[in-house]
Amino acid sequence: MVGGSHQRPDQGWGAYLFLAPNDFDRRLRFVVGFGAITAGALTAIKLQQGAEPNLSDAEDLAGSKVIVADTGDNKVAIVDLFRPQKRYLRLVTSRATQNSAIDFALCELYRADTEPVTQDATVIAAETHASPAEGTA
């Protein structure tokens, strides 16, 4: 797995890029930790996938968007993905209108036999997607 980051100021997106060579029977858990979020901030995360290594063909994964409330200070959002349909994936973060700090973003590649455990109060969202189609995040 290769990780990195880049900014796209022209579109207002800060993107954490995770390229995951995939055997299509794996799970990937994307975890994003948030710091201080200013009141009125519009913050979100979503997943994209593509067949090209540079993700020039990346499209949103349906249902993967998590809206982070401006009261989500010092919490985490988790998106769990099962059997992605394409080889390369990335987590995209959107931070618009006000400041919101992203403390970390990580991707865990794993194979699980059971559903994830119940999350505690510091988790904003924990989603699971099985072979999602491309579409609106």
C-alpha positions as CSV (number, residue, x, y, z in Angstrom):
1,M,0.0,0.0,0.0
2,V,1.3,3.4,-0.9
3,G,0.2,6.6,0.9
4,G,0.7,10.3,0.3
5,S,-1.2,13.6,0.3
6,H,-1.8,16.5,-2.0
7,Q,-3.8,19.7,-2.1
8,R,-6.2,20.9,-4.8
9,P,-6.7,24.6,-3.9
10,D,-8.5,25.2,-7.3
11,Q,-11.3,23.0,-6.1
12,G,-11.1,23.6,-2.4
13,W,-10.2,20.0,-1.6
14,G,-7.5,18.7,0.6
15,A,-7.0,15.0,-0.4
16,Y,-5.2,12.3,1.4
17,L,-4.4,9.7,-1.3
18,F,-4.2,6.0,-0.6
19,L,-3.5,3.7,-3.4
20,A,-4.4,0.2,-2.5
21,P,-3.4,-2.7,-4.8
22,N,-6.4,-4.8,-4.2
23,D,-7.1,-8.5,-4.4
24,F,-10.9,-7.7,-4.2
25,D,-11.6,-9.8,-1.2
26,R,-10.1,-7.4,1.3
27,R,-11.5,-4.8,3.5
28,L,-10.2,-1.3,3.8
29,R,-10.9,0.9,6.8
30,F,-10.3,4.7,6.3
31,V,-10.1,6.6,9.6
32,V,-9.9,10.4,9.8
33,G,-9.3,12.2,13.1
34,F,-10.5,15.8,13.5
35,G,-9.2,18.6,15.7
36,A,-10.8,21.9,16.2
37,I,-13.7,22.7,13.9
38,T,-14.9,26.3,13.6
39,A,-18.6,26.9,14.0
40,G,-20.3,27.0,10.6
41,A,-17.6,24.9,8.9
42,L,-18.7,22.6,6.1
43,T,-16.5,19.5,6.4
44,A,-16.9,16.1,4.8
45,I,-15.0,13.0,3.7
46,K,-15.7,10.6,0.9
47,L,-14.1,7.7,-1.0
48,Q,-13.2,7.5,-4.7
49,Q,-12.0,4.6,-6.9
50,G,-10.4,4.3,-10.3
51,A,-8.5,1.8,-12.5
52,E,-5.7,4.2,-13.4
53,P,-2.7,4.5,-10.9
54,N,-2.9,8.3,-11.0
55,L,-6.6,8.1,-10.3
56,S,-7.3,10.4,-13.3
57,D,-10.5,8.3,-13.8
58,A,-11.5,8.4,-10.1
59,E,-15.2,8.5,-9.3
60,D,-17.1,8.8,-6.0
61,L,-18.2,5.6,-4.3
62,A,-22.0,5.7,-3.7
63,G,-23.0,6.4,-0.1
64,S,-19.4,6.9,1.1
65,K,-19.7,10.6,2.0
66,V,-19.7,11.4,5.7
67,I,-20.7,15.0,6.7
68,V,-18.8,16.2,9.8
69,A,-20.8,18.6,12.0
70,D,-19.1,21.7,13.3
71,T,-19.5,20.1,16.8
72,G,-17.3,17.2,15.7
73,D,-14.2,18.6,17.4
74,N,-11.7,15.9,18.5
75,K,-13.6,13.0,17.1
76,V,-13.0,10.5,14.3
77,A,-15.0,9.3,11.2
78,I,-14.6,5.8,9.9
79,V,-15.6,4.5,6.5
80,D,-15.2,0.7,6.1
81,L,-15.1,-0.7,2.6
82,F,-15.6,-4.3,1.6
83,R,-14.6,-5.6,-1.9
84,P,-13.9,-2.5,-3.8
85,Q,-14.6,-2.9,-7.5
86,K,-11.4,-1.1,-8.8
87,R,-7.8,-1.3,-7.8
88,Y,-7.0,2.2,-6.7
89,L,-8.8,4.1,-3.9
90,R,-8.5,7.4,-2.2
91,L,-10.0,9.3,0.7
92,V,-10.9,12.9,-0.2
93,T,-11.5,15.5,2.5
94,S,-13.5,18.7,1.9
95,R,-13.0,21.7,4.2
96,A,-15.0,24.7,3.1
97,T,-16.3,28.0,4.5
98,Q,-14.5,27.9,7.9
99,N,-11.4,26.2,9.4
100,S,-11.5,22.6,10.4
101,A,-8.3,20.7,11.5
102,I,-7.6,17.2,10.3
103,D,-5.3,15.6,12.8
104,F,-4.7,12.4,10.8
105,A,-6.0,10.1,8.1
106,L,-5.1,6.5,7.7
107,C,-6.1,3.4,5.7
108,E,-6.0,-0.1,7.2
109,L,-6.1,-3.0,4.8
110,Y,-7.4,-6.1,6.5
111,R,-9.5,-9.2,6.1
112,A,-12.2,-9.7,8.7
113,D,-14.7,-12.5,9.4
114,T,-17.1,-10.4,11.5
115,E,-18.6,-7.0,11.5
116,P,-16.8,-4.1,13.2
117,V,-17.5,-3.6,16.9
118,T,-19.8,-0.9,18.3
119,Q,-17.9,2.5,18.4
120,D,-17.7,4.8,21.4
121,A,-18.8,8.4,21.6
122,T,-15.7,9.9,20.0
123,V,-16.6,8.3,16.7
124,I,-18.6,10.6,14.4
125,A,-19.6,7.9,11.9
126,A,-18.7,4.3,11.1
127,E,-20.0,3.1,7.7
128,T,-19.5,-0.2,5.9
129,H,-19.9,-0.5,2.1
130,A,-19.9,-3.8,0.2
131,S,-18.9,-3.6,-3.5
132,P,-20.4,-0.1,-3.9
133,A,-21.2,1.2,-7.4
134,E,-19.9,4.5,-8.5
135,G,-22.2,7.4,-7.9
136,T,-22.9,10.3,-5.6
137,A,-20.9,9.9,-2.4
